[in-house]
Amino acid sequence: MADENHVRLSEVQLIQSEFGYPLEEVHKLAVQYYKKEQQDPVAYEDRIKLMSLSKQIQHGPITDEFDNAGWLDITGNDVNKAWRELGSLSRDEAMASFVFLVDRVCPPFKGFIADKKAIKDAELKEFAPQVTEQSAQPPSLQQVDQRLFEDQRKQIQDALNAQTFHQFSAYAQEQFPGQPEQQTTLIRQLQEQHYQQYMSQVYAQQSPNPNGELSAEEAHQQAIRRDDDSDVSDDEAGEDLPSNPAISPASLWNRQDINEFKANIKKDGTEGIIKVGHGETVTVRVPTHENGSCLFWEFATDHYDIGFGVYFEWTVADSNQVSVHVSESDDEEDYDEALEGEQADNGGGAPGGPGDVESGAIQARRVDPNKPRQDEIIPVYRRDCHEEVYAGSHRYPGRGIYLLKFDNSYSLWRSKTLYYRVYYSK
């Protein structure tokens, strides 16, 4: 036992010294990078190993409860086999193995960690005491750049906080009625999560080089330029609608109380529970309410992840009734396959191609003059909503219908049980 404790401690120390963060934090960043930032293909064997380590971290050694893959589910059986081979590997050892494997198969990962650390160091320097002797000296170019970086970061946070304060306040009042201290704490947590989510989108969507790497300062500068850009539609408005205004970004956050959330949904009845069949996409259509100004959503699943994205349809609904639509492919919901050139580059149905929800590949929209215009608010990505509650909000851009898409089209065999709740605030 002493030897095992010594090995585990050594691994934790190695992670800390190599990446500059504690093991738990490095593991979270590794998961975030692999799922959202990684662009180059990863070998099948390595992906199986990463999935088995994730299951070991979350559930411990495999049990009969999870060893239920069908005989046609090749990937599921391979994951369970690799999971079984991990034996009694501890949670810390599994997290360390996951981090080291991501570092090996994803070379840009260290750069991603370095940028995160630069942002964190900048935050700490804001509160560090100033040394009189240093302040007497003229500032160096590096110090000037650091101050500019910090000013830009504050600009972004102030702008995001101003946009989301009303939404987060309404959500906090819903979660902690009559408890102002808890409401204030929750609002601060949501604002910080929203900032990190916003910066992650900047990294993912505005990277200028093939490896997808951006320095922290470049990301902040691009974020400021992004705030200045307009998302106003160039299409002509319909007879009943004015020209489309700008679409503000959504606010996203996670909650850990997944079991309590699902229990509450079950108590409310079956309306908030949907079975999303294999190969299906469920679209929940939520019209804007005349007395509302902001939409909120929360959702979770049993056992497995699911794709999720949000769109806004510029049309006037006949009623405020929420409706659910099921389709076997997203073609029925105004999606189109990616361009033929992209298909050729990705080798058709290869992992990471246009049909892979997890890759977040950009999908070309079919332009139909006979249908209302739709704007993308959140792209469809696979979300680990079987591990925690995924929640978000969006301020109404105008009158229309929100389309909350739950995409299980990538799953050939597994159906998913979805628990969700949507509501509006004034």
VORO-986217 format. One record per residue (C-alpha): residue number from 1; residue in one letter; x, y, z. Coordinates in steps of 0.1 Angstrom, whole numbers, plus 2048, in hexadecimal, padded with zeros to 3 digits. Layout:
<vextors>
<vextor k="NUM" r="A" px="X" py="Y" pz="Z"/>
...
</vextors>
This chain:
<vextors>
<vextor k="1" r="M" px="800" py="800" pz="800"/>
<vextor k="2" r="A" px="81D" py="818" pz="808"/>
<vextor k="3" r="D" px="82B" py="812" pz="7E6"/>
<vextor k="4" r="E" px="80A" py="819" pz="7D5"/>
<vextor k="5" r="N" px="806" py="839" pz="7E8"/>
<vextor k="6" r="H" px="829" py="843" pz="7DE"/>
<vextor k="7" r="V" px="823" py="83D" pz="7B9"/>
<vextor k="8" r="R" px="802" py="851" pz="7BA"/>
<vextor k="9" r="L" px="813" py="86E" pz="7CC"/>
<vextor k="10" r="S" px="830" py="86E" pz="7B2"/>
<vextor k="11" r="E" px="817" py="86F" pz="795"/>
<vextor k="12" r="V" px="805" py="88D" pz="7A5"/>
<vextor k="13" r="Q" px="826" py="89F" pz="7AA"/>
<vextor k="14" r="L" px="830" py="898" pz="787"/>
<vextor k="15" r="I" px="80F" py="8A7" pz="779"/>
<vextor k="16" r="Q" px="814" py="8C6" pz="78F"/>
<vextor k="17" r="S" px="838" py="8CB" pz="784"/>
<vextor k="18" r="E" px="832" py="8C5" pz="75F"/>
<vextor k="19" r="F" px="811" py="8D8" pz="75A"/>
<vextor k="20" r="G" px="811" py="8F0" pz="777"/>
<vextor k="21" r="Y" px="7EE" py="8E6" pz="783"/>
<vextor k="22" r="P" px="7E1" py="8CD" pz="79C"/>
<vextor k="23" r="L" px="7D7" py="8AB" pz="78E"/>
<vextor k="24" r="E" px="7B1" py="8B1" pz="790"/>
<vextor k="25" r="E" px="7B4" py="8D2" pz="77D"/>
<vextor k="26" r="V" px="7CC" py="8C4" pz="763"/>
<vextor k="27" r="H" px="7B4" py="8A7" pz="75D"/>
<vextor k="28" r="K" px="797" py="8BF" pz="757"/>
<vextor k="29" r="L" px="7AB" py="8D3" pz="73F"/>
<vextor k="30" r="A" px="7B6" py="8B3" pz="72D"/>
<vextor k="31" r="V" px="791" py="8A8" pz="729"/>
<vextor k="32" r="Q" px="787" py="8CB" pz="71D"/>
<vextor k="33" r="Y" px="7A4" py="8CC" pz="703"/>
<vextor k="34" r="Y" px="79D" py="8A9" pz="6F6"/>
<vextor k="35" r="K" px="778" py="8AE" pz="6F2"/>
<vextor k="36" r="K" px="777" py="8D2" pz="6E5"/>
<vextor k="37" r="E" px="799" py="8DD" pz="6D9"/>
<vextor k="38" r="Q" px="7AA" py="8BF" pz="6CA"/>
<vextor k="39" r="Q" px="7A9" py="8C0" pz="6A4"/>
<vextor k="40" r="D" px="7C1" py="8A5" pz="698"/>
<vextor k="41" r="P" px="7B3" py="881" pz="696"/>
<vextor k="42" r="V" px="7BC" py="86A" pz="6B3"/>
<vextor k="43" r="A" px="7C3" py="845" pz="6AD"/>
<vextor k="44" r="Y" px="7A7" py="82D" pz="6B5"/>
<vextor k="45" r="E" px="7BB" py="81B" pz="6D0"/>
<vextor k="46" r="D" px="7C3" py="83B" pz="6E1"/>
<vextor k="47" r="R" px="79F" py="847" pz="6E1"/>
<vextor k="48" r="I" px="794" py="825" pz="6F0"/>
<vextor k="49" r="K" px="7AF" py="829" pz="70B"/>
<vextor k="50" r="L" px="7A3" py="84D" pz="713"/>
<vextor k="51" r="M" px="77F" py="842" pz="715"/>
<vextor k="52" r="S" px="787" py="825" pz="72C"/>
<vextor k="53" r="L" px="79C" py="83C" pz="743"/>
<vextor k="54" r="S" px="77F" py="854" pz="744"/>
<vextor k="55" r="K" px="767" py="838" pz="750"/>
<vextor k="56" r="Q" px="781" py="82D" pz="76A"/>
<vextor k="57" r="I" px="783" py="851" pz="777"/>
<vextor k="58" r="Q" px="75D" py="855" pz="779"/>
<vextor k="59" r="H" px="752" py="832" pz="784"/>
<vextor k="60" r="G" px="770" py="81F" pz="790"/>
<vextor k="61" r="P" px="776" py="7FB" pz="785"/>
<vextor k="62" r="I" px="75D" py="7EE" pz="76C"/>
<vextor k="63" r="T" px="73F" py="7DC" pz="77A"/>
<vextor k="64" r="D" px="722" py="7C7" pz="76B"/>
<vextor k="65" r="E" px="70D" py="7E7" pz="76B"/>
<vextor k="66" r="F" px="722" py="7F7" pz="750"/>
<vextor k="67" r="D" px="72E" py="7D7" pz="73E"/>
<vextor k="68" r="N" px="70F" py="7D8" pz="728"/>
<vextor k="69" r="A" px="71B" py="7E0" pz="705"/>
<vextor k="70" r="G" px="709" py="7CC" pz="6E9"/>
<vextor k="71" r="W" px="71C" py="7B4" pz="6D5"/>
<vextor k="72" r="L" px="719" py="7CB" pz="6B6"/>
<vextor k="73" r="D" px="727" py="7E8" pz="6CA"/>
<vextor k="74" r="I" px="74B" py="7E4" pz="6C1"/>
<vextor k="75" r="T" px="757" py="805" pz="6D0"/>
<vextor k="76" r="G" px="744" py="7FF" pz="6F0"/>
<vextor k="77" r="N" px="753" py="7DC" pz="6F4"/>
<vextor k="78" r="D" px="776" py="7E8" pz="6ED"/>
<vextor k="79" r="V" px="772" py="804" pz="708"/>
<vextor k="80" r="N" px="765" py="7EB" pz="721"/>
<vextor k="81" r="K" px="782" py="7D3" pz="71A"/>
<vextor k="82" r="A" px="79B" py="7EF" pz="71F"/>
<vextor k="83" r="W" px="788" py="7FB" pz="73E"/>
<vextor k="84" r="R" px="78A" py="7D7" pz="74C"/>
<vextor k="85" r="E" px="7AF" py="7D6" pz="746"/>
<vextor k="86" r="L" px="7B4" py="7F5" pz="75D"/>
<vextor k="87" r="G" px="7AA" py="7DF" pz="77B"/>
<vextor k="88" r="S" px="7AC" py="7F1" pz="79C"/>
<vextor k="89" r="L" px="7BE" py="810" pz="78E"/>
<vextor k="90" r="S" px="7B7" py="82D" pz="7A6"/>
<vextor k="91" r="R" px="7A5" py="84C" pz="79B"/>
<vextor k="92" r="D" px="7C4" py="862" pz="79F"/>
<vextor k="93" r="E" px="7D9" py="849" pz="78A"/>
<vextor k="94" r="A" px="7BE" py="848" pz="76F"/>
<vextor k="95" r="M" px="7BD" py="86E" pz="76D"/>
<vextor k="96" r="A" px="7E3" py="870" pz="76B"/>
<vextor k="97" r="S" px="7E3" py="855" pz="74F"/>
<vextor k="98" r="F" px="7C8" py="869" pz="73D"/>
<vextor k="99" r="V" px="7DC" py="889" pz="73E"/>
<vextor k="100" r="F" px="7FC" py="878" pz="732"/>
<vextor k="101" r="L" px="7EA" py="867" pz="716"/>
<vextor k="102" r="V" px="7D9" py="887" pz="70A"/>
<vextor k="103" r="D" px="7FB" py="898" pz="70C"/>
<vextor k="104" r="R" px="80A" py="87D" pz="6F6"/>
<vextor k="105" r="V" px="7EF" py="87B" pz="6DB"/>
<vextor k="106" r="C" px="7E7" py="8A1" pz="6DB"/>
<vextor k="107" r="P" px="808" py="8B4" pz="6D8"/>
<vextor k="108" r="P" px="7F8" py="8D7" pz="6DA"/>
<vextor k="109" r="F" px="7EA" py="8CE" pz="6FC"/>
<vextor k="110" r="K" px="807" py="8DD" pz="70F"/>
<vextor k="111" r="G" px="803" py="8FE" pz="6FC"/>
<vextor k="112" r="F" px="7DE" py="8FE" pz="706"/>
<vextor k="113" r="I" px="7E8" py="8F9" pz="72B"/>
<vextor k="114" r="A" px="802" py="914" pz="728"/>
<vextor k="115" r="D" px="7E8" py="92D" pz="71C"/>
<vextor k="116" r="K" px="7D1" py="924" pz="738"/>
<vextor k="117" r="K" px="7ED" py="929" pz="751"/>
<vextor k="118" r="A" px="7F5" py="94B" pz="742"/>
<vextor k="119" r="I" px="7D1" py="956" pz="747"/>
<vextor k="120" r="K" px="7D1" py="94A" pz="76B"/>
<vextor k="121" r="D" px="7F3" py="95A" pz="772"/>
<vextor k="122" r="A" px="7E5" py="97B" pz="764"/>
<vextor k="123" r="E" px="7C8" py="979" pz="77C"/>
<vextor k="124" r="L" px="7DF" py="973" pz="79A"/>
<vextor k="125" r="K" px="7F5" py="990" pz="790"/>
<vextor k="126" r="E" px="7D7" py="9A8" pz="792"/>
<vextor k="127" r="F" px="7D6" py="9A3" pz="7B7"/>
<vextor k="128" r="A" px="7FC" py="9A0" pz="7BE"/>
<vextor k="129" r="P" px="80B" py="9BC" pz="7D2"/>
<vextor k="130" r="Q" px="820" py="9D4" pz="7BE"/>
<vextor k="131" r="V" px="845" py="9D8" pz="7C7"/>
<vextor k="132" r="T" px="850" py="9FC" pz="7CC"/>
<vextor k="133" r="E" px="872" py="9F7" pz="7BC"/>
<vextor k="134" r="Q" px="863" py="9E7" pz="79D"/>
<vextor k="135" r="S" px="849" py="A02" pz="799"/>
<vextor k="136" r="A" px="864" py="A1C" pz="79A"/>
<vextor k="137" r="Q" px="874" py="A0D" pz="77A"/>
<vextor k="138" r="P" px="864" py="A14" pz="758"/>
<vextor k="139" r="P" px="84E" py="9F7" pz="74E"/>
<vextor k="140" r="S" px="85D" py="9DD" pz="736"/>
<vextor k="141" r="L" px="84C" py="9D3" pz="715"/>
<vextor k="142" r="Q" px="841" py="9B3" pz="726"/>
<vextor k="143" r="Q" px="831" py="9C5" pz="743"/>
<vextor k="144" r="V" px="81E" py="9DC" pz="72A"/>
<vextor k="145" r="D" px="812" py="9BE" pz="717"/>
<vextor k="146" r="Q" px="807" py="9AD" pz="738"/>
<vextor k="147" r="R" px="7F3" py="9CC" pz="742"/>
<vextor k="148" r="L" px="7E3" py="9CE" pz="720"/>
<vextor k="149" r="F" px="7DA" py="9A9" pz="723"/>
<vextor k="150" r="E" px="7CA" py="9AF" pz="745"/>
<vextor k="151" r="D" px="7B7" py="9CE" pz="739"/>
<vextor k="152" r="Q" px="7A9" py="9BA" pz="71C"/>
<vextor k="153" r="R" px="79F" py="99D" pz="732"/>
<vextor k="154" r="K" px="78C" py="9B5" pz="749"/>
<vextor k="155" r="Q" px="77B" py="9C5" pz="72B"/>
<vextor k="156" r="I" px="76F" py="9A3" pz="71F"/>
<vextor k="157" r="Q" px="763" py="998" pz="742"/>
<vextor k="158" r="D" px="751" py="9B9" pz="748"/>
<vextor k="159" r="A" px="73F" py="9B7" pz="727"/>
<vextor k="160" r="L" px="735" py="993" pz="72C"/>
<vextor k="161" r="N" px="72A" py="99A" pz="750"/>
<vextor k="162" r="A" px="714" py="9B7" pz="744"/>
<vextor k="163" r="Q" px="704" py="9A1" pz="72A"/>
<vextor k="164" r="T" px="6FC" py="984" pz="741"/>
<vextor k="165" r="F" px="6F6" py="994" pz="763"/>
<vextor k="166" r="H" px="6D0" py="995" pz="75E"/>
<vextor k="167" r="Q" px="6CF" py="971" pz="752"/>
<vextor k="168" r="F" px="6E5" py="963" pz="76E"/>
<vextor k="169" r="S" px="6D2" py="977" pz="788"/>
<vextor k="170" r="A" px="6B1" py="968" pz="77D"/>
<vextor k="171" r="Y" px="6C1" py="945" pz="77D"/>
<vextor k="172" r="A" px="6D0" py="94A" pz="7A0"/>
<vextor k="173" r="Q" px="6AE" py="956" pz="7AE"/>
<vextor k="174" r="E" px="69E" py="937" pz="79F"/>
<vextor k="175" r="Q" px="6B9" py="920" pz="7B0"/>
<vextor k="176" r="F" px="6BB" py="932" pz="7D1"/>
<vextor k="177" r="P" px="69B" py="946" pz="7D8"/>
<vextor k="178" r="G" px="69F" py="95D" pz="7F6"/>
<vextor k="179" r="Q" px="6C4" py="956" pz="7FA"/>
<vextor k="180" r="P" px="6D7" py="974" pz="7EE"/>
<vextor k="181" r="E" px="6FA" py="968" pz="7F9"/>
<vextor k="182" r="Q" px="6F6" py="947" pz="7E6"/>
<vextor k="183" r="Q" px="6E9" py="95A" pz="7C8"/>
<vextor k="184" r="T" px="707" py="971" pz="7C7"/>
<vextor k="185" r="T" px="71F" py="954" pz="7C9"/>
<vextor k="186" r="L" px="70D" py="941" pz="7AD"/>
<vextor k="187" r="I" px="70D" py="960" pz="797"/>
<vextor k="188" r="R" px="733" py="964" pz="79B"/>
<vextor k="189" r="Q" px="738" py="93F" pz="793"/>
<vextor k="190" r="L" px="722" py="941" pz="774"/>
<vextor k="191" r="Q" px="734" py="961" pz="768"/>
<vextor k="192" r="E" px="756" py="950" pz="76B"/>
<vextor k="193" r="Q" px="74A" py="930" pz="759"/>
<vextor k="194" r="H" px="73B" py="946" pz="73E"/>
<vextor k="195" r="Y" px="75C" py="958" pz="739"/>
<vextor k="196" r="Q" px="770" py="938" pz="737"/>
<vextor k="197" r="Q" px="756" py="92A" pz="71E"/>
<vextor k="198" r="Y" px="758" py="949" pz="709"/>
<vextor k="199" r="M" px="77E" py="948" pz="708"/>
<vextor k="200" r="S" px="77D" py="923" pz="6FF"/>
<vextor k="201" r="Q" px="767" py="92C" pz="6E1"/>
<vextor k="202" r="V" px="781" py="945" pz="6D7"/>
<vextor k="203" r="Y" px="79C" py="92B" pz="6D8"/>
<vextor k="204" r="A" px="787" py="912" pz="6C4"/>
<vextor k="205" r="Q" px="778" py="929" pz="6AA"/>
<vextor k="206" r="Q" px="791" py="944" pz="6A3"/>
<vextor k="207" r="S" px="7B2" py="931" pz="6A3"/>
<vextor k="208" r="P" px="7C8" py="93F" pz="686"/>
<vextor k="209" r="N" px="7E0" py="921" pz="683"/>
<vextor k="210" r="P" px="7DC" py="8FC" pz="67A"/>
<vextor k="211" r="N" px="7E3" py="8EF" pz="69D"/>
<vextor k="212" r="G" px="7C7" py="904" pz="6AC"/>
<vextor k="213" r="E" px="7DF" py="915" pz="6C5"/>
<vextor k="214" r="L" px="7DA" py="939" pz="6D0"/>
<vextor k="215" r="S" px="7ED" py="94C" pz="6EB"/>
<vextor k="216" r="A" px="7D8" py="95A" pz="707"/>
<vextor k="217" r="E" px="7DE" py="97D" pz="6FC"/>
<vextor k="218" r="E" px="7D4" py="975" pz="6D7"/>
<vextor k="219" r="A" px="7B4" py="965" pz="6E4"/>
<vextor k="220" r="H" px="7AB" py="984" pz="6F8"/>
<vextor k="221" r="Q" px="7B2" py="99B" pz="6DB"/>
<vextor k="222" r="Q" px="79D" py="986" pz="6C4"/>
<vextor k="223" r="A" px="781" py="985" pz="6DD"/>
<vextor k="224" r="I" px="780" py="9AB" pz="6DF"/>
<vextor k="225" r="R" px="77F" py="9AC" pz="6B9"/>
<vextor k="226" r="R" px="764" py="992" pz="6BA"/>
<vextor k="227" r="D" px="74F" py="9A8" pz="6D1"/>
<vextor k="228" r="D" px="751" py="9C4" pz="6B8"/>
<vextor k="229" r="D" px="745" py="9AE" pz="69B"/>
<vextor k="230" r="S" px="720" py="9AE" pz="692"/>
<vextor k="231" r="D" px="70B" py="98F" pz="68D"/>
<vextor k="232" r="V" px="6EF" py="9A3" pz="67C"/>
<vextor k="233" r="S" px="6DF" py="98E" pz="661"/>
<vextor k="234" r="D" px="6E2" py="99B" pz="63D"/>
<vextor k="235" r="D" px="6C3" py="989" pz="633"/>
<vextor k="236" r="E" px="6A3" py="99D" pz="62D"/>
<vextor k="237" r="A" px="689" py="99B" pz="648"/>
<vextor k="238" r="G" px="667" py="98B" pz="643"/>
<vextor k="239" r="E" px="647" py="99F" pz="643"/>
<vextor k="240" r="D" px="641" py="999" pz="668"/>
<vextor k="241" r="L" px="664" py="99D" pz="674"/>
<vextor k="242" r="P" px="67E" py="9B9" pz="675"/>
<vextor k="243" r="S" px="6A1" py="9B3" pz="669"/>
<vextor k="244" r="N" px="6B3" py="99A" pz="680"/>
<vextor k="245" r="P" px="6C7" py="9AB" pz="69C"/>
<vextor k="246" r="A" px="6E8" py="99E" pz="6A9"/>
<vextor k="247" r="I" px="6E9" py="97D" pz="6BB"/>
<vextor k="248" r="S" px="6FA" py="97F" pz="6DD"/>
<vextor k="249" r="P" px="70E" py="961" pz="6E9"/>
<vextor k="250" r="A" px="6FE" py="948" pz="701"/>
<vextor k="251" r="S" px="708" py="943" pz="725"/>
<vextor k="252" r="L" px="712" py="91F" pz="72E"/>
<vextor k="253" r="W" px="719" py="90E" pz="750"/>
<vextor k="254" r="N" px="719" py="8EC" pz="760"/>
<vextor k="255" r="R" px="70A" py="8DF" pz="781"/>
<vextor k="256" r="Q" px="715" py="8C0" pz="795"/>
<vextor k="257" r="D" px="6F3" py="8B7" pz="7A4"/>
<vextor k="258" r="I" px="6E9" py="8A1" pz="787"/>
<vextor k="259" r="N" px="6D7" py="886" pz="79C"/>
<vextor k="260" r="E" px="6C2" py="8A0" pz="7AE"/>
<vextor k="261" r="F" px="6BA" py="8B2" pz="78D"/>
<vextor k="262" r="K" px="6AE" py="892" pz="77C"/>
<vextor k="263" r="A" px="699" py="889" pz="79B"/>
<vextor k="264" r="N" px="688" py="8AB" pz="79A"/>
<vextor k="265" r="I" px="681" py="8A7" pz="775"/>
<vextor k="266" r="K" px="671" py="885" pz="77C"/>
<vextor k="267" r="K" px="65B" py="894" pz="797"/>
<vextor k="268" r="D" px="64E" py="8AE" pz="77E"/>
<vextor k="269" r="G" px="641" py="893" pz="767"/>
<vextor k="270" r="T" px="64B" py="884" pz="746"/>
<vextor k="271" r="E" px="64A" py="8A4" pz="731"/>
<vextor k="272" r="G" px="66F" py="8AB" pz="73A"/>
<vextor k="273" r="I" px="67B" py="888" pz="731"/>
<vextor k="274" r="I" px="682" py="87E" pz="70D"/>
<vextor k="275" r="K" px="691" py="85E" pz="6FF"/>
<vextor k="276" r="V" px="6A8" py="867" pz="6E2"/>
<vextor k="277" r="G" px="6AB" py="849" pz="6CC"/>
<vextor k="278" r="H" px="6CB" py="83E" pz="6BB"/>
<vextor k="279" r="G" px="6D1" py="851" pz="69B"/>
<vextor k="280" r="E" px="6B7" py="86B" pz="6A5"/>
<vextor k="281" r="T" px="6B7" py="891" pz="6AB"/>
<vextor k="282" r="V" px="69D" py="8A0" pz="6C2"/>
<vextor k="283" r="T" px="696" py="8C5" pz="6BE"/>
<vextor k="284" r="V" px="684" py="8D7" pz="6DA"/>
<vextor k="285" r="R" px="673" py="8F6" pz="6CC"/>
<vextor k="286" r="V" px="66F" py="912" pz="6E6"/>
<vextor k="287" r="P" px="65D" py="932" pz="6DA"/>
<vextor k="288" r="T" px="667" py="953" pz="6EA"/>
<vextor k="289" r="H" px="64E" py="95E" pz="704"/>
<vextor k="290" r="E" px="63E" py="981" pz="702"/>
<vextor k="291" r="N" px="645" py="986" pz="727"/>
<vextor k="292" r="G" px="668" py="978" pz="726"/>
<vextor k="293" r="S" px="68A" py="986" pz="71D"/>
<vextor k="294" r="C" px="6A1" py="967" pz="722"/>
<vextor k="295" r="L" px="6A0" py="942" pz="71D"/>
<vextor k="296" r="F" px="6AF" py="929" pz="735"/>
<vextor k="297" r="W" px="6B6" py="903" pz="72F"/>
<vextor k="298" r="E" px="6C3" py="8E7" pz="744"/>
<vextor k="299" r="F" px="6C8" py="8C2" pz="73A"/>
<vextor k="300" r="A" px="6D9" py="8A1" pz="743"/>
<vextor k="301" r="T" px="6D9" py="87D" pz="737"/>
<vextor k="302" r="D" px="6DD" py="85A" pz="745"/>
<vextor k="303" r="H" px="6FE" py="848" pz="73F"/>
<vextor k="304" r="Y" px="709" py="857" pz="71D"/>
<vextor k="305" r="D" px="710" py="879" pz="70D"/>
<vextor k="306" r="I" px="6FB" py="88A" pz="6F2"/>
<vextor k="307" r="G" px="700" py="8A6" pz="6D9"/>
<vextor k="308" r="F" px="6F1" py="8C8" pz="6E1"/>
<vextor k="309" r="G" px="6ED" py="8E9" pz="6CF"/>
<vextor k="310" r="V" px="6D6" py="907" pz="6CE"/>
<vextor k="311" r="Y" px="6C9" py="91A" pz="6B0"/>
<vextor k="312" r="F" px="6B0" py="937" pz="6AC"/>
<vextor k="313" r="E" px="695" py="938" pz="692"/>
<vextor k="314" r="W" px="689" py="95A" pz="687"/>
<vextor k="315" r="T" px="664" py="953" pz="685"/>
<vextor k="316" r="V" px="645" py="95D" pz="699"/>
<vextor k="317" r="A" px="636" py="93E" pz="6AB"/>
<vextor k="318" r="D" px="610" py="939" pz="6AC"/>
<vextor k="319" r="S" px="612" py="931" pz="6D2"/>
<vextor k="320" r="N" px="62A" py="92F" pz="6EF"/>
<vextor k="321" r="Q" px="628" py="909" pz="6F0"/>
<vextor k="322" r="V" px="649" py="8F6" pz="6F2"/>
<vextor k="323" r="S" px="649" py="8D9" pz="6D8"/>
<vextor k="324" r="V" px="660" py="8BC" pz="6D2"/>
<vextor k="325" r="H" px="66A" py="8AF" pz="6B0"/>
<vextor k="326" r="V" px="67D" py="88F" pz="6A8"/>
<vextor k="327" r="S" px="690" py="888" pz="688"/>
<vextor k="328" r="E" px="6A6" py="86C" pz="67D"/>
<vextor k="329" r="S" px="6BF" py="884" pz="66D"/>
<vextor k="330" r="D" px="6C5" py="8A9" pz="671"/>
<vextor k="331" r="D" px="6BE" py="8AE" pz="64B"/>
<vextor k="332" r="E" px="699" py="8B3" pz="655"/>
<vextor k="333" r="E" px="6A4" py="8CF" pz="66C"/>
<vextor k="334" r="D" px="6B5" py="8E5" pz="652"/>
<vextor k="335" r="Y" px="6D7" py="8D6" pz="655"/>
<vextor k="336" r="D" px="6EC" py="8CC" pz="638"/>
<vextor k="337" r="E" px="70B" py="8B6" pz="635"/>
<vextor k="338" r="A" px="72D" py="8C7" pz="633"/>
<vextor k="339" r="L" px="73B" py="8D0" pz="612"/>
<vextor k="340" r="E" px="747" py="8B4" pz="5FB"/>
<vextor k="341" r="G" px="76B" py="8C1" pz="5FD"/>
<vextor k="342" r="E" px="76A" py="8BD" pz="623"/>
<vextor k="343" r="Q" px="75C" py="89A" pz="61F"/>
<vextor k="344" r="A" px="779" py="890" pz="609"/>
<vextor k="345" r="D" px="792" py="89F" pz="621"/>
<vextor k="346" r="N" px="783" py="88B" pz="63E"/>
<vextor k="347" r="G" px="77F" py="86B" pz="62B"/>
<vextor k="348" r="G" px="759" py="869" pz="62C"/>
<vextor k="349" r="G" px="74D" py="85B" pz="64D"/>
<vextor k="350" r="A" px="76F" py="85C" pz="65F"/>
<vextor k="351" r="P" px="76F" py="867" pz="683"/>
<vextor k="352" r="G" px="771" py="88D" pz="685"/>
<vextor k="353" r="G" px="75E" py="891" pz="664"/>
<vextor k="354" r="P" px="73F" py="8A6" pz="65D"/>
<vextor k="355" r="G" px="727" py="88D" pz="66D"/>
<vextor k="356" r="D" px="73B" py="88B" pz="68D"/>
<vextor k="357" r="V" px="729" py="8A0" pz="6A8"/>
<vextor k="358" r="E" px="747" py="89F" pz="6BF"/>
<vextor k="359" r="S" px="75E" py="8AF" pz="6A5"/>
<vextor k="360" r="G" px="748" py="8CE" pz="6A4"/>
<vextor k="361" r="A" px="74D" py="8D0" pz="67F"/>
<vextor k="362" r="I" px="73C" py="8EE" pz="66E"/>
<vextor k="363" r="Q" px="71D" py="8E3" pz="65C"/>
<vextor k="364" r="A" px="711" py="8F6" pz="63D"/>
<vextor k="365" r="R" px="6EE" py="903" pz="641"/>
<vextor k="366" r="R" px="6D5" py="8FE" pz="625"/>
<vextor k="367" r="V" px="6C7" py="91F" pz="61A"/>
<vextor k="368" r="D" px="6A1" py="91B" pz="614"/>
<vextor k="369" r="P" px="68F" py="93C" pz="60B"/>
<vextor k="370" r="N" px="66E" py="92C" pz="615"/>
<vextor k="371" r="K" px="679" py="925" pz="639"/>
<vextor k="372" r="P" px="681" py="93E" pz="656"/>
<vextor k="373" r="R" px="6A5" py="946" pz="65B"/>
<vextor k="374" r="Q" px="6B8" py="934" pz="677"/>
<vextor k="375" r="D" px="6D6" py="941" pz="68A"/>
<vextor k="376" r="E" px="6EF" py="92B" pz="69D"/>
<vextor k="377" r="I" px="6F2" py="934" pz="6C2"/>
<vextor k="378" r="I" px="705" py="915" pz="6CE"/>
<vextor k="379" r="P" px="714" py="8FC" pz="6B6"/>
<vextor k="380" r="V" px="70B" py="8D7" pz="6BB"/>
<vextor k="381" r="Y" px="726" py="8C6" pz="6D0"/>
<vextor k="382" r="R" px="725" py="8A6" pz="6E4"/>
<vextor k="383" r="R" px="720" py="8AE" pz="709"/>
<vextor k="384" r="D" px="728" py="899" pz="727"/>
<vextor k="385" r="C" px="706" py="89F" pz="736"/>
<vextor k="386" r="H" px="706" py="87C" pz="745"/>
<vextor k="387" r="E" px="720" py="889" pz="75E"/>
<vextor k="388" r="E" px="712" py="8AB" pz="767"/>
<vextor k="389" r="V" px="6F4" py="8C2" pz="75F"/>
<vextor k="390" r="Y" px="6FA" py="8D9" pz="741"/>
<vextor k="391" r="A" px="6E8" py="8FA" pz="744"/>
<vextor k="392" r="G" px="6E8" py="91B" pz="731"/>
<vextor k="393" r="S" px="6D4" py="93A" pz="728"/>
<vextor k="394" r="H" px="6D0" py="952" pz="70B"/>
<vextor k="395" r="R" px="6C1" py="975" pz="709"/>
<vextor k="396" r="Y" px="6A5" py="978" pz="6EF"/>
<vextor k="397" r="P" px="6B2" py="987" pz="6CF"/>
<vextor k="398" r="G" px="68E" py="98E" pz="6C5"/>
<vextor k="399" r="R" px="66E" py="97A" pz="6BE"/>
<vextor k="400" r="G" px="673" py="957" pz="6B2"/>
<vextor k="401" r="I" px="678" py="933" pz="6BB"/>
<vextor k="402" r="Y" px="696" py="923" pz="6CD"/>
<vextor k="403" r="L" px="6A0" py="901" pz="6BF"/>
<vextor k="404" r="L" px="6B1" py="8EC" pz="6DA"/>
<vextor k="405" r="K" px="6C1" py="8CF" pz="6C7"/>
<vextor k="406" r="F" px="6CA" py="8AE" pz="6D8"/>
<vextor k="407" r="D" px="6DE" py="89A" pz="6BF"/>
<vextor k="408" r="N" px="6E2" py="874" pz="6C2"/>
<vextor k="409" r="S" px="6E7" py="86F" pz="69D"/>
<vextor k="410" r="Y" px="70B" py="863" pz="6A2"/>
<vextor k="411" r="S" px="6FF" py="845" pz="6B8"/>
<vextor k="412" r="L" px="6F8" py="826" pz="6A4"/>
<vextor k="413" r="W" px="6EA" py="811" pz="6C1"/>
<vextor k="414" r="R" px="6E5" py="825" pz="6E1"/>
<vextor k="415" r="S" px="6C6" py="839" pz="6E9"/>
<vextor k="416" r="K" px="6C9" py="855" pz="703"/>
<vextor k="417" r="T" px="6B1" py="85F" pz="71F"/>
<vextor k="418" r="L" px="6B0" py="885" pz="720"/>
<vextor k="419" r="Y" px="6A5" py="89A" pz="73E"/>
<vextor k="420" r="Y" px="69F" py="8BE" pz="736"/>
<vextor k="421" r="R" px="68F" py="8DE" pz="742"/>
<vextor k="422" r="V" px="689" py="900" pz="730"/>
<vextor k="423" r="Y" px="67B" py="920" pz="73E"/>
<vextor k="424" r="Y" px="67C" py="946" pz="738"/>
<vextor k="425" r="S" px="683" py="964" pz="74E"/>
<vextor k="426" r="K" px="677" py="988" pz="74B"/>
</vextors>
